[in-house]
Amino acid sequence: QHFVLAALGIPRPRPGEWSVTVGGAVARRQVLSLDRLRALPSRTLAVTLECAGDPYAPDKPKRRVSTARWRGVPLEHVLALAEPLADATHVWIDGADWGVYLPGTKNAERVSEYRKDLPLERVRRGDVLLAYEMNDAPLPPEHGYPLRAIVPGFYGTNSVKWVNNLLVAHGRPYTLFSGTLYNTAETVDGAVERRQVAEIHVNSLLTSLRNGDVIPTGTHRLAGWAWGAYEIARVQLRIGEEPWFDAKVDSRIDSAWQAYESA
C-alpha cells in the first residue's frame, strides 16, 4: 500500500545486466555489480517517505506519505570505494528512468535521466541507503528494482529509484529535477538563492476519525501519526475552541512516523 510515483515511467531491468558506476571527482572510478553491492555491510531502517507535491502547484496539498522497512548498503560506504576528492561537495544520483515529463502539457520536457543531488555532508551521517529490499523482500519494479536511494528525513523526490550512476561533484547540477523543480527561492544575506526541497516539515494526521464523521456525545479515543525530519517530541490536540491538551506519543523507530493518541 506504499504510494507510488513515477515521473518518467517504470523501467523493468534484468538483474544480471545491472551495475552502478561511481565516478566524477574521485580517485578511483568504480563499476559495481549488484552482487558486489549486496556483499557490502548493510543496514535496515524504518523510514517514512512523503511526496513533496506538485512542483508546479506548491500550494496545492498532496497527502502522500507511507512507511516501510528498507535494507541496503549505506551510500557512504559505496562512495568510499571510489575515494571522493577532498574538495568535493555533492553526489549526483541518477536513475535509469527517462522520457518526457508531463507529456501533453505546457510544461512538457524531455530528460535523459532522473537526477538528484545530495550534499556529501548529509551522506556522511551514514543513514542514506542504496536499498535493494523493501519490507524483507526484493524491491518491486515500481519502487525502484533492483536498487534505489533512501534518504531518511528528506522528501521522497530525493530518494531516486532505479539507481545506475553516482557522480561525485563540486557543487549542484542544473537539471530539471535538481535545478529547476523541487527548489525554493530563499533570501540569504540579501541575495536570492535556490535551495533544494530537502527536509520533511513537521506534519500529522488523525486516523481514528475521518473528516465529516458524525459522532455521538461522549468519550472518544483520538489517534494518528506525526512525523518530520526529526523525532517528534510533543503532540497537542484540541476540540473546537477548548484548551489544547497533550497526547501520548510513541518513541521514534529509526526515521519512521510516530503514533500518538489521546492520553
Secondary structure, 3 states (H helix, E strand, C coil): CCCCCCCCCCCCCCHHHCEEEEEECECCCEEEEHHHHHHCCCEEEEEEEECCCCCCCCCCCCCCEEEEEEEEEEHHHHHHHHCECCCCCEEEEEECCCEEECCCCCCCEEECCEEEEEEHHHHCCCCCEEEEEECCEECCHHHCCCCEEECCCECHHHCCCCEEEEEEECCCCCCHHHHHCCEEEEEECCEEEEEECCECCCEEEECCCCCCCCCCCCCCCCEEEEECCCCCCCCEECCCCCCCEEEEECCCCCECCEEEEEC
